[in-house]
């Protein structure tokens, strides 16, 4: 079989070249957008992780406060001389602990809310 020479027209090569350049540009834009999305996700995750770590530290501080209050209460109870004094100490302790628990819950709730807001905010680039 005899080969016949076939030249690709200049216009066709120009169109193909233009198509390749446009595809490369679109791919570069896709990669750039993907990298920005990954960076945004990483910043959000870091913000959430930092917020969770701070909430954990605060929760541990509250645990320490509550344990200290409990030991103080126990110390005071063993020094009580009457059942009425024990009842008064217990009532005082419970009132303080309820107030402390409400405040601690409020603080932790605010921390969690701030962490969620920070993680969801549009990152500043």
C-alpha positions as CSV (number, residue, x, y, z in Angstrom):
1,X,0.0,0.0,0.0
2,X,1.4,3.3,-1.0
3,X,1.6,6.1,1.6
4,X,0.2,9.4,0.7
5,X,1.6,12.4,2.4
6,X,-0.9,14.2,4.5
7,X,-0.2,17.7,5.9
8,X,-2.2,18.9,8.9
9,X,-3.5,22.4,7.9
10,X,-2.0,25.3,9.8
11,X,-5.3,26.4,11.0
12,X,-6.0,23.0,12.6
13,X,-2.6,23.1,14.4
14,X,-3.3,26.6,15.6
15,X,-6.7,25.6,17.0
16,X,-5.2,22.5,18.6
17,X,-2.4,24.6,20.1
18,X,-4.9,27.1,21.4
19,X,-7.0,24.3,22.9
20,X,-4.0,22.9,24.7
21,X,-3.1,26.3,26.1
22,X,-6.7,26.9,27.3
23,X,-6.8,23.4,28.9
24,X,-3.5,24.1,30.7
25,X,-4.8,27.4,31.9
26,X,-8.0,25.8,33.2
27,X,-6.1,23.1,34.9
28,X,-3.7,25.6,36.6
29,X,-6.8,27.5,37.8
30,X,-8.3,24.3,39.2
31,X,-5.1,23.4,41.0
32,X,-4.9,26.9,42.5
33,X,-8.5,26.8,43.7
34,X,-7.9,23.3,45.1
35,X,-4.8,24.5,47.0
36,X,-6.7,27.5,48.4
37,X,-9.6,25.2,49.5
38,X,-7.1,22.8,51.2
39,X,-5.4,25.8,53.0
40,X,-8.8,27.1,54.1
41,X,-9.8,23.6,55.5
42,X,-6.4,23.3,57.3
43,X,-6.9,26.8,58.9
44,X,-10.4,25.8,60.0
45,X,-9.2,22.5,61.4
46,X,-6.3,24.2,63.2
47,X,-8.6,26.8,64.7
48,X,-11.0,24.1,65.9
49,X,-8.1,22.1,67.3
50,X,-6.7,25.1,69.1
51,X,-10.1,26.0,70.5
52,X,-10.7,22.5,71.7
53,X,-7.3,22.5,73.4
54,X,-8.1,25.7,75.2
55,X,-11.5,24.4,76.2
56,X,-9.8,21.3,77.6
57,X,-7.3,23.4,79.6
58,X,-10.2,25.5,81.0
59,X,-12.2,22.4,81.8
60,X,-9.2,21.0,83.7
61,X,-8.9,24.3,85.6
62,X,-12.6,24.0,86.6
63,X,-12.0,20.4,87.7
64,X,-9.1,21.5,89.9
65,X,-11.3,24.3,91.4
66,X,-14.1,21.9,92.1
67,X,-11.8,19.3,93.7
68,X,-10.2,22.0,95.8
69,X,-13.7,23.2,96.9
70,X,-14.7,19.6,97.7
71,X,-11.6,19.1,99.9
72,X,-12.2,22.4,101.6
73,X,-15.8,21.3,102.3
74,X,-14.6,17.9,103.6
75,X,-12.1,19.6,105.9
76,X,-14.8,21.9,107.2
77,X,-17.3,19.0,107.8
78,X,-14.8,17.0,109.8
79,X,-14.3,20.0,112.1
80,X,-18.0,20.6,112.5
81,X,-19.3,20.1,116.1
82,X,-23.0,19.6,115.4
83,X,-25.3,18.1,112.8
84,X,-26.8,21.5,112.2
85,X,-23.4,22.9,111.4
86,X,-22.8,20.0,109.0
87,X,-26.2,20.7,107.3
88,X,-25.4,24.4,107.0
89,X,-22.0,23.6,105.5
90,X,-23.5,21.2,103.1
91,X,-26.2,23.7,102.0
92,X,-23.5,26.4,101.5
93,X,-21.3,24.0,99.6
94,X,-24.1,23.0,97.3
95,X,-25.2,26.6,96.6
96,X,-21.6,27.5,95.8
97,X,-21.1,24.5,93.5
98,X,-24.3,25.1,91.7
99,X,-23.3,28.7,91.0
100,X,-19.8,27.6,90.0
101,X,-21.2,24.9,87.7
102,X,-23.5,27.5,86.0
103,X,-20.6,29.9,85.5
104,X,-18.3,27.2,84.3
105,X,-20.9,25.9,81.9
106,X,-21.4,29.4,80.6
107,X,-17.7,30.0,80.1
108,X,-17.2,26.6,78.3
109,X,-20.3,27.2,76.2
110,X,-18.9,30.6,75.1
111,X,-15.5,29.0,74.3
112,X,-17.1,26.3,72.2
113,X,-19.2,28.9,70.4
114,X,-16.2,31.1,69.7
115,X,-14.3,28.1,68.4
116,X,-17.1,27.1,66.1
117,X,-17.4,30.7,64.8
118,X,-13.7,31.0,64.3
119,X,-13.5,27.7,62.4
120,X,-16.4,28.7,60.2
121,X,-15.2,32.2,59.5
122,X,-13.9,33.0,56.0
123,X,-10.1,32.8,56.5
124,X,-8.3,36.0,55.8
125,X,-5.8,35.4,53.1
